[in-house]
Amino acid sequence: MPRSIKKGPFIDLHLLKKVDKAIATKSKR
């Protein structure tokens, strides 16, 4: 369980950056 909590925010940050880039690319198009 503690591993999931530690991995949660870490992956969330990575996903947020990827999503932000994807949205920016879609917005430009």
C-alpha distance matrix in Angstrom:
0.0 3.8 5.3 5.2 6.5 8.8 9.9 10.5 13.5 14.7 15.3 16.5 19.1 20.2 20.6 22.5 24.9 25.5 26.1 28.3 30.4 30.7 31.9 34.3 35.7 36.1 37.7 40.2 41.3
3.8 0.0 3.8 5.4 5.2 6.3 8.6 9.8 11.9 12.8 14.4 15.7 17.7 19.0 20.0 21.6 23.7 24.8 25.7 27.5 29.6 30.3 31.6 33.6 35.3 36.0 37.4 39.7 41.1
5.3 3.8 0.0 3.8 5.5 5.2 6.0 8.4 10.9 10.8 11.9 14.0 16.0 16.6 17.8 19.9 21.7 22.4 23.7 25.7 27.4 28.1 29.7 31.7 33.0 33.9 35.6 37.6 38.9
5.2 5.4 3.8 0.0 3.8 5.4 5.0 5.7 9.1 9.8 10.1 11.6 14.2 15.1 15.5 17.5 19.8 20.4 21.1 23.4 25.3 25.6 27.0 29.3 30.7 31.3 32.9 35.2 36.3
6.5 5.2 5.5 3.8 0.0 3.8 5.5 5.0 7.1 8.9 10.2 10.9 13.1 14.8 15.5 16.8 19.2 20.4 20.9 22.7 25.0 25.7 26.7 28.8 30.6 31.2 32.5 34.9 36.3
8.8 6.3 5.2 5.4 3.8 0.0 3.8 5.5 6.4 6.8 9.0 10.5 11.8 13.2 14.8 16.1 17.9 19.3 20.5 22.0 23.9 25.1 26.3 28.1 29.8 30.9 32.1 34.2 35.8
9.9 8.6 6.0 5.0 5.5 3.8 0.0 3.8 5.8 5.1 6.0 8.3 10.0 10.6 11.9 14.0 15.6 16.5 17.8 19.7 21.4 22.2 23.8 25.7 27.1 28.1 29.7 31.7 33.1
10.5 9.8 8.4 5.7 5.0 5.5 3.8 0.0 3.8 5.5 5.5 6.0 8.7 10.2 10.5 12.0 14.4 15.4 16.0 17.9 20.1 20.7 21.8 24.0 25.6 26.3 27.6 30.0 31.3
13.5 11.9 10.9 9.1 7.1 6.4 5.8 3.8 0.0 3.8 5.5 4.8 6.1 8.7 9.7 10.2 12.4 14.2 14.8 16.0 18.4 19.6 20.4 22.2 24.2 25.2 26.1 28.3 30.1
14.7 12.8 10.8 9.8 8.9 6.8 5.1 5.5 3.8 0.0 3.8 5.4 5.4 6.6 8.8 10.1 11.2 12.9 14.4 15.7 17.4 18.8 20.2 21.7 23.3 24.7 26.0 27.8 29.5
15.3 14.4 11.9 10.1 10.2 9.0 6.0 5.5 5.5 3.8 0.0 3.8 5.4 5.0 6.0 8.4 9.9 10.5 12.0 14.0 15.5 16.3 18.0 19.8 21.1 22.2 23.9 25.8 27.1
16.5 15.7 14.0 11.6 10.9 10.5 8.3 6.0 4.8 5.4 3.8 0.0 3.8 5.4 5.1 6.0 8.6 9.8 10.2 11.9 14.2 15.0 15.9 18.0 19.8 20.6 21.8 24.0 25.5
19.1 17.7 16.0 14.2 13.1 11.8 10.0 8.7 6.1 5.4 5.4 3.8 0.0 3.8 5.4 5.0 6.3 8.7 9.9 10.5 12.5 14.3 15.3 16.5 18.6 19.9 20.8 22.7 24.6
20.2 19.0 16.6 15.1 14.8 13.2 10.6 10.2 8.7 6.6 5.0 5.4 3.8 0.0 3.8 5.4 5.3 6.4 8.7 10.0 11.0 12.5 14.4 15.6 16.9 18.6 20.0 21.5 23.2
20.6 20.0 17.8 15.5 15.5 14.8 11.9 10.5 9.7 8.8 6.0 5.1 5.4 3.8 0.0 3.8 5.4 5.0 6.0 8.4 9.8 10.3 12.0 14.0 15.3 16.2 17.9 19.9 21.1
22.5 21.6 19.9 17.5 16.8 16.1 14.0 12.0 10.2 10.1 8.4 6.0 5.0 5.4 3.8 0.0 3.8 5.4 5.1 5.9 8.6 9.7 10.3 12.1 14.1 15.1 16.0 18.2 20.0
24.9 23.7 21.7 19.8 19.2 17.9 15.6 14.4 12.4 11.2 9.9 8.6 6.3 5.3 5.4 3.8 0.0 3.8 5.5 5.0 6.3 8.7 10.0 10.6 12.4 14.3 15.2 16.6 18.7
25.5 24.8 22.4 20.4 20.4 19.3 16.5 15.4 14.2 12.9 10.5 9.8 8.7 6.4 5.0 5.4 3.8 0.0 3.8 5.4 5.2 6.2 8.7 9.9 10.7 12.3 14.1 15.5 16.9
26.1 25.7 23.7 21.1 20.9 20.5 17.8 16.0 14.8 14.4 12.0 10.2 9.9 8.7 6.0 5.1 5.5 3.8 0.0 3.8 5.4 4.9 6.0 8.5 9.8 10.4 12.0 14.1 15.4
28.3 27.5 25.7 23.4 22.7 22.0 19.7 17.9 16.0 15.7 14.0 11.9 10.5 10.0 8.4 5.9 5.0 5.4 3.8 0.0 3.8 5.5 5.2 6.1 8.7 9.9 10.4 12.3 14.4
30.4 29.6 27.4 25.3 25.0 23.9 21.4 20.1 18.4 17.4 15.5 14.2 12.5 11.0 9.8 8.6 6.3 5.2 5.4 3.8 0.0 3.8 5.5 5.0 6.2 8.6 9.8 10.6 12.5
30.7 30.3 28.1 25.6 25.7 25.1 22.2 20.7 19.6 18.8 16.3 15.0 14.3 12.5 10.3 9.7 8.7 6.2 4.9 5.5 3.8 0.0 3.8 5.4 5.2 6.2 8.5 10.0 10.8
31.9 31.6 29.7 27.0 26.7 26.3 23.8 21.8 20.4 20.2 18.0 15.9 15.3 14.4 12.0 10.3 10.0 8.7 6.0 5.2 5.5 3.8 0.0 3.8 5.4 5.0 5.9 8.5 9.9
34.3 33.6 31.7 29.3 28.8 28.1 25.7 24.0 22.2 21.7 19.8 18.0 16.5 15.6 14.0 12.1 10.6 9.9 8.5 6.1 5.0 5.4 3.8 0.0 3.8 5.5 5.0 6.2 8.7
35.7 35.3 33.0 30.7 30.6 29.8 27.1 25.6 24.2 23.3 21.1 19.8 18.6 16.9 15.3 14.1 12.4 10.7 9.8 8.7 6.2 5.2 5.4 3.8 0.0 3.8 5.4 5.2 6.4
36.1 36.0 33.9 31.3 31.2 30.9 28.1 26.3 25.2 24.7 22.2 20.6 19.9 18.6 16.2 15.1 14.3 12.3 10.4 9.9 8.6 6.2 5.0 5.5 3.8 0.0 3.8 5.5 5.2
37.7 37.4 35.6 32.9 32.5 32.1 29.7 27.6 26.1 26.0 23.9 21.8 20.8 20.0 17.9 16.0 15.2 14.1 12.0 10.4 9.8 8.5 5.9 5.0 5.4 3.8 0.0 3.8 5.4
40.2 39.7 37.6 35.2 34.9 34.2 31.7 30.0 28.3 27.8 25.8 24.0 22.7 21.5 19.9 18.2 16.6 15.5 14.1 12.3 10.6 10.0 8.5 6.2 5.2 5.5 3.8 0.0 3.8
41.3 41.1 38.9 36.3 36.3 35.8 33.1 31.3 30.1 29.5 27.1 25.5 24.6 23.2 21.1 20.0 18.7 16.9 15.4 14.4 12.5 10.8 9.9 8.7 6.4 5.2 5.4 3.8 0.0
